[in-house]
Amino acid sequence: MGIGEPELRVVPEAETVSDPELDRLLASDSPAEIVFARSSPETKLKVADALRHHGQIVAMTGDGVNDAPALHRAHIGVAMGRSGTDVAREAATMVLTDDNFATIVTAIEAGRRVYDNVRKFIVYIFAHLTPEVVPFAVFALSGGAVPLPLTVLQILAIDLGTETLPALALGRERAEPGSMSRPPRKSSQGVISRDMLIRSWGYLGTVSAALAMSAFFYVLWRAGWQPGDPTGTGSPLHDAYVTATTATFAAIVTCQIGTAFAARTDHAPLREIGLLTNPLLLAGIAFELAFTATLIYAPPVQGVFGTAALPLDVVLLVLTFPVLVWGTDSCAAPCGAGGTRAGPAEPRRRRRPPRVGCGHPDGSRASPPGVIRPVS
């Protein structure tokens, strides 16, 4: 269980400990583990209440009927599935079906993995809002002097077609190295944080928008366009305009690929988890590219989505965008944008929450000792 690392403090006759003394023990900055010997179920309940009063997240293990009040009072009550009583299992939040305490660690690791993957999904989705909004903002702020760089149907093709499968695949990412070395997050911390928004909108989104607009203007300026020139149907620049909007669409899609690889990591470098370790993401990217190629090069759908075949130089240009997006995010990481992907995460230094063990008054092991500790 890890009790006694790095220091062990035993409280004999735990039932005689007064409330003020208990508060001093649990509020201490000492890194010592605390064991309350010969404690009754009432003592376990009192310790759980004291820890909650100090703002700690409490987990309690137990299997007997008399453990039910403490299991219910803790934030996370953990009951034994094989040896535990029905009352304890009903009062608990989690039941160990194998009665193995190591399963608690496995459950915490799985929970952290799910939490991290939800954040990765959100980063990936939010990062594409900026390159979809910026073209309309440029069109509006220019008073129409700059034609609309992206059509509505192309946006729908991005939101409903190209980004769906990679986003779902991010939910199947394996746990990052060192996930169990991180201290528990604060209970007040939400899934969406300020750093996450800065990373998705400020870095990934802004870089994607800049690259998409550069592809749009590259095609137009190469055709001799000047701000204010007509690009509507029947104008000399209409074909160049359709190709330019297609370039914007293709640029956003390729930026999505770079965003997907950047979103895979939040605390560790991509090289530590491996470039090809998520086959579902690779399959989603392959579908994304095939879907995009169909919309650009298949004549039956070109008229529907307002696309045109891209020349080779434009294709080569947009193919560099995934590396640029991922590289920008990797360079921004050491500056504190979104995580610590520049290297292995080091634990943040803060007061270590107390870990407490409670033994039975008769010294028997008929049921497992309650372990009260902060969890993720």
N, C-alpha and C positions, 0 to 999 in steps of 0.2 A: 504493500500500500504506500510505501515511501514515508511512513511515520518515523520521525526521528532524524530527518535530513533537513538542514544541516545540524540541528540541535533539538534535543527532546526535553520537554518540561512536563513532569508528572504532577498532577494535583491529587493527593490521596484524600480519601473520604470526601468525594465531590459533593455529597449532599449537604455538607456543612459549610460550603462556600456561600458567602452572602452576596446579595445582588451588587453592592458597590464593588466588592472584590472581583466579582465576575466581570464587571464592566472594565475594570482596570486591566485584567488579564487579556481580554479580547481586544482592547484598544491599544495595547502595547505595540511599539515599533520593533520589538524583538523578532528575529526570524525563527525563533524556536517553535517547534510543533508542540501542541498542548494536548495532553491526554488526561482526561478526567477518570480516575480509577474509582471502582465501586460506585458507579452512578446508577441511579434509578431512572425509570422512564420519565418521572417528573423533572429530573435533572436535565435529561436530553431535551425536553420541551423548553426548559428555562434557558438552556444554552442557545437553542434555535431562536428563541425570542430576542435574546441579547444580541446575537449576530445580526438579525434583521434590524434591530434598533440602531446598530452601527452602520447600516447601509450596505451590508454584505449580501451576496446571493448565496443561499444556504441549500446544500444538498444533504439529505439524511438517508442512511440505509437502516433497514430493520426487517424483521420477519414475524415478530410476535404480535399478539393482540394488543399488548401494552405499548407497543411502538407506534400504534396507529395515530395517536394525537400528534406526536413529533413528526411523523411522515406527512401528515396533513398540513402542519404548520410550516414546514420547510417549503421553499420555492419549488424544489424538486425532491419528492420522496421516492426512494428506490427500494422496492420490496423484492424478496426472493421468490422466484417462480416455482421452484420445486419444494423447498422446505418451508416457505412462508405460509402464513395463514390467509384465509380468504379476506379477513378484515384488513390485514396489512396491505394486501394487493389492491383492495378497493380504495384505501386511503392514499396509496402511492400514485405518483405521476408516471413512473417507469417501473416495469417489472423485468427482472433478470431471469429469463427463462432457463438459463444454464447455471444460475447461482454462482457465476464467476465474476469477481470484482473487476477483472481486466476488461470485461465487456463495457463497463462504464467509460473507460478510456476510449474504446473503439467507438462508442456512441457519441462521445464529445468530438472526436475527430471527424466522424461523419457529419455531425451538425455544423462544424466549422466549414467543411467542404461545401455543404449545401448553401450556407450563408455567403461564402466567397463567390460561388457560382451565380447566385442571384445578383450580386453586385456586378459581376462581369457581364451578365446579360443586360443589365441596365446601362452600363457604360457603353456597350456596343450599340444599343438602340438609341440612346441619347446623342451619341456622337454624330448621327446622321441627320439630326434636326437642323444643325447649322448649315451644312451644304445644300439643304433643300430650301431653307428660308432665304439665304443670302441672294440667290438669283432673282427672287421676287423683290427683295429689298433694293437691289441694284436697278432693276427695271423701274420701280416706283420712284426712287430718289433721283434718277436721271430724267424723269418726266417723259419717258418713252424714247429718249435719244439712244438708249441701249435696248435692243429688242430683248424679249423674254428669253433667258438662256435655257429654260427647262419648261416642258409642257406638263399639264396636269396628269395626263395619262402616263407620262414617263415617271412621275412621282409615284403614282399608284403601282407601276411595275416594280419600282424599287421597294416600296413598303410592303407590298403583298407578294412579290415574287422573289426578288434577289436576296433580301436580308432575312427571311423567315428561317430557313434551314440552318444557316450558320449561327443565328441567335439561339435556336433550340439546342444546337450541338454544344454551345458553351456551357449549358447546364449539365453536361456529362463530363466536364473536366475532372481529372483526378486531383487529389489534394496536393497543394504546393508543398515543396520541401520546407520543413521547419514549422508547419502549421501548429503543431502541439508545443512548440517552444515559445509561442507568443502568449503574453498574459491575457487574461479574460478581458473582453471589451466592457466598457461601462454599460450598465443597464439602460441608461438614458440615450445611448447612441443609436440612431436610426440606421436603416439600411442605406439610405441616400445621405451622403455627407457633402460638405462644402468642397473638399478636395476632389471627390468624385465628379462633381459638376464642373469644376475647373478643368479636370482632365478631359472629360468628354466633350464639353462645349468649348472650352478655352484652347485646348491643345489639339486633340484629335479632330474636333469639328471645324475649328478655324483653319487648320492645315488642309483638311479635305476640301473646304469651301474655296480656299485660295487656289488649290491645284485644279479644281473643276472649272473655276472661272478663267484660269490661265489657258486651259485647253479650249474653252469657248472663244476667247479673244484671239488665240493663235489661229484658229481656222478662219475667223472673220477677217482679221487683218491681212492674212495671206491672200485673201480674195480681193483686197483693196477696199475694204469697208472703212468708213469714217463715221464717228458718232452722228446720228441723225439721218443717215442714209436709209432709204426705204428697203425693207427686206420681205415685204408681203408677197403674196402669190402674184406672179406675173412680172415681178421686178427682176433686174439682172442678178441681184444678190440673193434671191430666194433659195436657190439650191445650196449656196454656201451657208445660208442661215440654218437650213435643215441639217446640214452636216455638222454645223457648230453645236446645235442643241443635242445631236446624237453624241458628239464628243463630250459634252457636259454629262450626259447620262452615263456613258461608258466610264468617265473619270470618277463619278461618284461610286459606281459599282467596284471599280478597282481599288478605290480608297477604302471601301468596306472590307476588302480582303486584308489590307494592312491593319485596319482597326480590329478585325477579328483576332489576328495574331497578337496585337498589342494588348487586347483585353484578356487574353488567356492568363496573364500573370498580373498579380497585384503586389506581391511581396518578394518574389524571386525572379531572377533573370530567365528569359525564355530558354536559354541553353540548358538550364537545370531541369526543366520539365520535358525538353525535347521538342523538336519542330514537328515531328510526324506522330506524336503519341496520342492524338485525338482523331481516329479515323472518321468519326461522324462529321467533324468539322471539315476534313479534307473532302468528304463526299458532298457536303453542303456547298463548299466553294466550287467544286466541279460542276454541280448543278447550276450554281449562280452564273458561272462563265458560259455554260451551254445555253442557258435561258437568255442571257444578254446577247450572245451571238445570233440566236434565232431572231430576236427582235430587231437586230441591226441588219442582218444579211438576208433574211427570208422575205422575198417580195410580197407575199400575201399579208404580212403584218406590218410592213413598213408604212403603208398608208394609214393604218389604224393608229399607230403610236407616233407617227411623224418622225420616222428615223430614215437614215440613208447610210449606205455602205461607207465605212471610214477608210481613207487612204492609209497606206502602210506607215507613213511617218507619224500620223496621229495615233495609230495603234501602238507603235513603239513608244510614243510619248506617254500614253496613259498606262502602259505596262510598267513604267518605272514608279508609279504612284504608290503601290503597296509598300515598297521599300522605304520611300520617303516618309510615309505616314508612320510606319512602325519605327523607323529610325528617329524621327522627331520625338515620339513618345518615349523612346529609350533614353534619349539625351535629356529630356525634361525630367525624368525620374529622379536623378540625383539632386535636383533642385526642389524636390518635395512635391511634385505634381502626381498625386494619385497613389503613391506607394513607395516601396524601397527596392525597386527591381534592379538597382545598380549592383546589388550583392546580397548575400545572405542576411536575412533580417536579424537584428540584434534586439534582445528583449529591452523594452522600455524600463527605465529605472523608476520605480515608484514603490510605495510601501506595500510589502507583501501581505495579502490578507491572511488571517489566521486559519490554520487547519487544525481541527479538533477531533479527537477520538474519545468515545465514551465507552467504558467497560461496565459489565453487570455487577451488581453489589455482591453476588455470591461467587464471583470469579469464574462462573461457568461460561462455556461457549455454545450453549444451546441455540443461540441465535447470533448472527454476526455483530461485531461491535459497530455502533453507529459512527459514521464518519461524516463530519460536517465541514464542508469546504466550499469555496467559491468555484463556480463552473463557468464555462464559456456561455 
